[in-house]
């Protein structure tokens, strides 16, 4: 995991994984599952309500429908959704298209595969810088 921005609107992106993934998955309380914690953190960071909700949905579906491992990683199960938050700020239209497509296809590849949102750290840093989020990258 690469910490491109340590904090976004007082959300500690370095500890986001611990905040999100320590929630119980099978016997959790309603509103306190990992996907709920992700959505709360995303909203607190300033992600739009629509994108935070869409991110919550792919986070949940990836687990509950047992999507392929690489999709689970894409949907936040390795880093607690840190990359999803970075992507939502840097490339909101790309995220909307990709995440909606994942939900519509239930994570199953099809003939009209919408490409994943970039995970290149420099692209993410540039996208975050463009929307006024200070990054840890020095160029």
Secondary structure, 3 states (H helix, E strand, C coil): CCCCCCEECCEECCCHHHHHHCCCCCCCCCCCCHHHHHHHHHHHHCCCHHHHHHHHHHHHHHHHCCCCHHHHHHCCCCCCCHHHHHHHHHCHHHHHHHHHHHHHHCCCCCCCCCCCCCCCHHHHHHHHHHCCCCCCCCC
